[in-house]
């Protein structure tokens, strides 16, 4: 073999090696530039978990936030189903998202940690078999109030709806139509999960009367109402169990007189879930994230940081003690009166939306 032949072969080999290096470098840069887009409730994810995910998969997590399920739904219908990889809707919005084609089925082969979920959350009635969703966290909806202003308060929706109990102190209700109607139904003796036009109409009339009281402060979602309680801008409002414990642990002095309860007449037990929008930019990475959250120790870290109850059975040994008792883990008598908000659609949904528009506009 001639020297010229060897030189040519060496050059070809060198060229091939350089091309391989360039291809690998390009793949590495593409991976490093890969992004996961989350659309979540505020104050609902431990930053250390996101940092660990970014490091493990060499990606960047980009977050957007919403304050209510209706806001999430509207955003998705306006094109958000093409913008986000993972969303976190509440259980009763899941059928609506499925029916409107806004979320896609999960690939369970990419989610081995799905087996970690407690049975009741692995096969829920709002998504049989967990075809579209994986449970994230769960909790209750109740009343937070200033016990110094209401020292003899019973654990009842009367604290909100009975005008003779609170004649002067500012109070707030939340923006979600179905949750508010459920609360009013429970106070009227029909149970939180009431349905039917007559029940909803009577509940809406009660909410409207409550709204028209001079000390009504406005419709404020769960987390902001706690901030208003801290400042004394309101003395009573509706919020969520985990938010209450989170801020109480963060600032015990400010919460010395702020208490939380689930009303005896009944209230909401909700589950927030993880789902992948129908046209997510990166569904494969979305599956990796969901599986990451369903890990036993990551699931416990998430619950411990948020102060909410975990649906992850494998995470239970790693949970803080505070998450195993009220208000996070409701007492047995409270569990009996807690219900999922019913998933409704079609004419029933249109009717509820019309009622709520009337309440807000009057």
C-alpha positions as CSV (number, residue, x, y, z in Angstrom):
1,X,0.0,0.0,0.0
2,X,1.4,3.4,-1.0
3,X,2.1,6.3,1.4
4,X,-0.4,8.4,-0.6
5,X,-3.1,5.8,0.0
6,X,-2.4,5.8,3.8
7,X,-2.5,9.6,3.8
8,X,-5.9,9.6,2.1
9,X,-7.3,7.0,4.4
10,X,-6.1,8.9,7.4
11,X,-7.7,12.0,6.2
12,X,-11.0,10.2,5.6
13,X,-10.8,8.7,9.1
14,X,-10.1,12.1,10.6
15,X,-13.0,13.7,8.7
16,X,-15.4,11.0,9.9
17,X,-14.2,11.5,13.5
18,X,-14.7,15.3,13.2
19,X,-18.2,14.8,11.8
20,X,-19.1,12.5,14.7
21,X,-17.8,15.0,17.2
22,X,-19.8,17.7,15.6
23,X,-23.0,15.6,15.6
24,X,-22.5,14.6,19.3
25,X,-21.8,18.2,20.2
26,X,-25.0,19.3,18.4
27,X,-27.0,16.7,20.3
28,X,-25.5,17.8,23.6
29,X,-26.4,21.4,22.8
30,X,-29.9,20.5,21.8
31,X,-30.3,18.5,25.0
32,X,-29.0,21.4,27.0
33,X,-31.4,23.8,25.2
34,X,-34.4,21.5,25.8
35,X,-37.1,23.1,27.9
36,X,-40.0,21.8,29.9
37,X,-43.0,24.1,30.2
38,X,-45.1,23.8,33.3
39,X,-48.4,25.6,33.9
40,X,-49.2,25.4,37.7
41,X,-50.8,27.0,40.7
42,X,-48.5,29.5,42.4
43,X,-46.4,28.3,45.5
44,X,-47.0,24.7,44.5
45,X,-43.6,23.3,43.6
46,X,-40.4,23.0,45.7
47,X,-37.7,24.8,43.7
48,X,-35.2,22.2,44.8
49,X,-37.3,19.5,43.0
50,X,-37.2,21.5,39.8
51,X,-33.4,22.0,40.2
52,X,-32.9,18.2,40.7
53,X,-35.0,17.5,37.6
54,X,-33.0,20.0,35.5
55,X,-29.7,18.5,36.6
56,X,-30.8,14.9,36.1
57,X,-32.0,15.5,32.5
58,X,-29.9,18.5,31.6
59,X,-32.9,20.6,30.7
60,X,-34.5,23.9,31.7
61,X,-37.9,24.2,33.4
62,X,-40.0,27.2,32.5
63,X,-43.0,27.9,34.6
64,X,-46.3,29.8,34.2
65,X,-48.9,30.3,36.8
66,X,-52.7,30.5,37.1
67,X,-55.1,31.2,40.0
68,X,-58.1,29.1,39.2
69,X,-59.3,26.1,37.2
70,X,-61.5,28.4,34.9
71,X,-58.3,30.4,34.2
72,X,-56.4,27.3,33.3
73,X,-59.2,26.1,31.0
74,X,-59.5,29.4,29.2
75,X,-55.8,29.5,28.7
76,X,-55.7,26.0,27.2
77,X,-58.6,26.8,24.8
78,X,-56.9,29.9,23.7
79,X,-53.8,27.9,22.5
80,X,-52.2,27.0,25.7
81,X,-52.5,23.3,24.8
82,X,-49.6,24.0,22.3
83,X,-47.5,26.0,24.8
84,X,-47.3,23.8,27.9
85,X,-46.0,20.3,28.6
86,X,-47.5,19.6,32.0
87,X,-50.6,21.2,33.7
88,X,-52.1,20.6,37.1
89,X,-55.9,20.8,37.0
90,X,-58.3,19.8,39.8
91,X,-60.2,16.5,39.6
92,X,-63.6,17.9,38.5
93,X,-62.1,19.7,35.5
94,X,-60.5,16.5,34.1
95,X,-63.6,15.2,32.3
96,X,-64.1,18.6,30.7
97,X,-60.5,18.6,29.5
98,X,-60.9,15.1,28.1
99,X,-64.2,15.9,26.4
100,X,-62.8,19.0,24.7
101,X,-59.6,17.2,23.6
102,X,-57.3,19.5,25.5
103,X,-55.2,16.7,27.1
104,X,-53.7,13.5,25.7
105,X,-53.6,10.0,27.1
106,X,-50.6,9.0,29.2
107,X,-48.1,6.4,28.1
108,X,-48.0,4.2,31.2
109,X,-44.9,2.4,29.9
110,X,-43.0,5.6,30.5
111,X,-44.4,6.0,34.0
112,X,-43.2,3.0,36.1
113,X,-43.7,5.1,39.2
114,X,-47.4,5.3,38.6
115,X,-47.6,2.1,40.6
116,X,-46.7,4.1,43.7
117,X,-50.1,5.8,43.9
118,X,-52.7,4.9,46.5
119,X,-55.4,2.7,44.9
120,X,-58.2,5.4,45.3
121,X,-56.0,7.8,43.3
122,X,-54.8,5.3,40.7
123,X,-58.3,4.5,39.5
124,X,-60.5,7.6,40.3
125,X,-64.0,8.1,39.0
126,X,-63.0,11.3,37.2
127,X,-60.5,9.4,35.1
128,X,-61.0,5.7,35.2
129,X,-57.7,3.8,35.2
130,X,-55.7,7.0,35.2
131,X,-55.8,7.1,31.4
132,X,-55.1,10.8,31.2
133,X,-53.9,12.0,34.6
134,X,-51.6,11.2,37.6
135,X,-52.5,12.5,41.0
136,X,-50.2,15.3,42.3
137,X,-51.5,16.4,45.7
138,X,-54.8,16.4,47.6
139,X,-56.4,18.5,50.2
140,X,-59.6,20.1,51.5
141,X,-61.4,23.4,51.0
142,X,-62.6,25.1,54.2
143,X,-62.8,28.4,56.2
144,X,-59.8,30.4,57.5
145,X,-60.8,33.0,60.1
146,X,-59.5,35.3,62.8
147,X,-60.4,33.5,66.0
148,X,-59.9,36.7,68.0
149,X,-62.8,38.3,66.1
150,X,-64.9,35.1,66.2
151,X,-64.0,33.4,69.6
152,X,-67.2,31.3,69.7
153,X,-67.3,30.3,66.0
154,X,-68.8,26.9,65.3
155,X,-67.2,24.8,62.5
156,X,-70.0,25.7,60.2
157,X,-70.7,27.4,56.9
158,X,-72.9,29.7,59.0
159,X,-69.8,31.7,59.8
160,X,-69.8,32.7,56.1
161,X,-73.4,32.7,55.1
162,X,-75.4,33.7,58.3
163,X,-75.4,37.5,58.4
164,X,-76.3,37.6,62.1
165,X,-73.0,36.0,63.0
166,X,-70.8,38.4,61.1
167,X,-72.3,41.9,60.9
168,X,-69.2,44.0,60.5
169,X,-65.9,42.2,59.7
170,X,-64.8,42.1,56.1
171,X,-64.9,38.6,54.5
172,X,-64.2,37.0,51.1
173,X,-65.5,34.1,48.9
174,X,-63.6,32.3,46.2
175,X,-64.0,32.6,42.5
176,X,-64.8,29.0,41.5
177,X,-68.5,28.7,40.7
178,X,-68.9,25.0,41.5
179,X,-67.0,25.1,44.8
180,X,-69.1,28.1,45.9
181,X,-72.3,26.5,44.9
182,X,-71.3,23.3,46.7
183,X,-70.6,25.3,49.9
184,X,-74.0,27.0,49.7
185,X,-75.7,23.7,49.1
186,X,-74.0,22.2,52.1
187,X,-75.1,25.0,54.3
188,X,-78.7,24.6,53.0
189,X,-78.6,20.9,54.0
190,X,-78.2,19.4,50.6
191,X,-74.6,18.2,50.8
192,X,-71.6,19.7,49.1
193,X,-71.9,17.5,46.1
194,X,-75.4,18.6,45.3
195,X,-76.6,18.7,41.7
196,X,-79.8,19.8,39.9
197,X,-81.0,23.2,38.6
198,X,-83.3,23.8,41.6
199,X,-80.4,23.2,44.1
200,X,-78.0,25.3,42.1
201,X,-80.5,28.1,41.8
202,X,-81.2,28.3,45.5
203,X,-77.4,28.1,46.3
204,X,-76.8,31.0,43.8
205,X,-79.5,33.1,45.5
206,X,-77.8,32.5,48.9
207,X,-74.4,33.5,47.5
208,X,-75.9,36.6,45.9
209,X,-77.4,37.7,49.2
210,X,-74.1,37.1,50.9
211,X,-72.3,39.1,48.2
212,X,-74.6,42.0,48.7
213,X,-73.8,42.4,52.4
214,X,-71.9,45.7,53.1
215,X,-68.9,43.9,54.7
216,X,-68.3,41.6,51.7
217,X,-64.7,42.2,50.5
218,X,-64.8,40.4,47.1
219,X,-64.1,37.1,45.4
220,X,-60.5,36.1,46.3
221,X,-58.8,32.8,45.7
222,X,-57.4,30.7,48.5
223,X,-53.8,31.8,48.7
224,X,-54.4,35.6,48.4
225,X,-57.1,35.4,51.0
226,X,-54.6,34.2,53.6
227,X,-52.3,37.1,52.8
228,X,-55.3,39.4,53.4
229,X,-56.0,37.7,56.7
230,X,-52.4,38.3,57.7
231,X,-52.8,42.0,57.0
232,X,-56.2,42.3,58.6
233,X,-57.8,43.3,55.3
234,X,-60.3,40.4,55.8
235,X,-61.2,38.5,58.9
236,X,-62.8,35.5,57.2
237,X,-62.5,33.7,53.9
238,X,-62.3,30.4,52.1
239,X,-59.0,28.7,51.5
240,X,-57.2,25.3,51.2
241,X,-55.8,23.1,54.0
242,X,-52.2,23.0,52.7
243,X,-52.0,26.7,51.9
244,X,-53.1,27.4,55.5
245,X,-50.4,25.1,57.1
246,X,-47.8,26.3,54.7
247,X,-48.1,30.0,55.6
248,X,-48.7,29.1,59.3
249,X,-45.4,27.3,59.4
250,X,-43.7,30.1,57.5
251,X,-44.9,32.8,59.9
252,X,-46.3,31.3,63.2
253,X,-46.6,34.7,64.9
254,X,-48.9,36.2,62.2
255,X,-51.1,33.0,62.4
256,X,-51.4,32.9,66.1
257,X,-55.1,33.8,65.9
258,X,-55.8,32.5,62.3
259,X,-57.6,29.1,62.4
260,X,-58.8,26.8,59.7
261,X,-61.7,24.2,59.7
262,X,-63.7,22.0,57.4
263,X,-67.4,22.9,58.0
264,X,-69.5,20.1,59.7
265,X,-72.1,20.3,56.9
266,X,-69.5,19.1,54.4
267,X,-67.0,20.5,52.0
268,X,-64.7,19.7,49.1
269,X,-62.0,17.0,49.0
270,X,-60.1,17.8,45.9
271,X,-57.2,16.2,44.0
272,X,-54.9,18.2,41.7
273,X,-53.4,16.0,39.0
274,X,-50.7,16.1,36.4
275,X,-51.8,16.0,32.7
276,X,-50.1,16.6,29.3
277,X,-51.9,19.0,27.0
278,X,-53.0,17.6,23.6
279,X,-50.3,19.4,21.6
280,X,-47.5,19.7,24.2
281,X,-44.2,20.8,22.8
282,X,-42.3,18.0,24.5
283,X,-44.5,15.1,25.6
284,X,-41.6,12.7,26.1
285,X,-39.9,15.1,28.6
286,X,-43.4,15.6,30.2
287,X,-43.6,11.9,30.9
288,X,-40.1,12.0,32.5
289,X,-41.2,14.8,34.7
290,X,-44.5,13.1,35.8
291,X,-42.6,9.9,36.6
292,X,-40.0,11.9,38.5
293,X,-42.7,13.5,40.7
294,X,-44.2,10.0,41.3
295,X,-40.9,8.8,42.9
296,X,-41.4,7.9,46.6
297,X,-38.9,10.3,48.0
298,X,-39.6,13.1,45.5
299,X,-43.3,12.7,46.2
300,X,-42.7,13.1,50.0
301,X,-40.4,16.1,49.4
302,X,-43.2,17.7,47.4
303,X,-45.8,17.1,50.0
304,X,-43.5,18.2,52.9
305,X,-42.7,21.5,51.1
306,X,-46.3,22.2,50.1
307,X,-47.9,21.0,53.3
308,X,-50.5,19.1,51.4
309,X,-51.5,15.4,51.6
310,X,-49.7,13.0,49.3
311,X,-51.5,10.5,47.1
312,X,-48.3,8.6,46.8
313,X,-48.4,5.5,49.0
314,X,-44.7,4.8,48.6
315,X,-44.0,8.3,49.9
316,X,-45.8,7.8,53.3
317,X,-42.8,6.7,55.3
318,X,-41.0,9.9,54.4
319,X,-43.7,12.4,55.2
320,X,-43.5,15.0,58.0
321,X,-45.6,14.2,61.1
322,X,-47.7,17.3,60.6
323,X,-49.1,15.9,57.3
324,X,-50.5,12.8,59.1
325,X,-53.0,14.8,61.3
326,X,-55.6,17.6,61.0
327,X,-56.0,19.8,59.2
328,X,-54.0,18.0,56.5
329,X,-55.3,14.5,57.2
330,X,-58.9,15.2,58.2
331,X,-60.3,13.4,61.3
332,X,-62.6,10.5,60.6
333,X,-65.8,12.5,61.2
334,X,-64.7,15.1,58.7
335,X,-63.7,12.6,56.1
336,X,-67.3,11.4,56.1
337,X,-68.6,14.7,54.9
338,X,-65.9,15.5,52.4
339,X,-66.8,15.0,48.7
340,X,-65.3,15.5,45.3
341,X,-66.9,18.4,43.4
342,X,-69.1,16.8,40.7
343,X,-67.9,16.9,37.2
344,X,-70.6,18.4,35.0
345,X,-71.0,19.2,31.3
346,X,-73.4,20.0,28.6
347,X,-76.5,21.9,29.6
348,X,-75.8,21.6,33.3
349,X,-72.4,23.3,32.8
350,X,-74.0,26.0,30.7
351,X,-76.7,26.6,33.4
352,X,-74.1,26.9,36.2
353,X,-72.0,29.3,34.1
354,X,-75.1,31.4,33.5
355,X,-76.0,31.4,37.2
356,X,-72.4,32.4,38.1
357,X,-72.3,35.2,35.6
358,X,-75.5,36.6,37.1
359,X,-74.1,36.4,40.6
360,X,-70.9,38.2,39.6
361,X,-72.7,40.9,37.6
362,X,-75.3,41.9,40.2
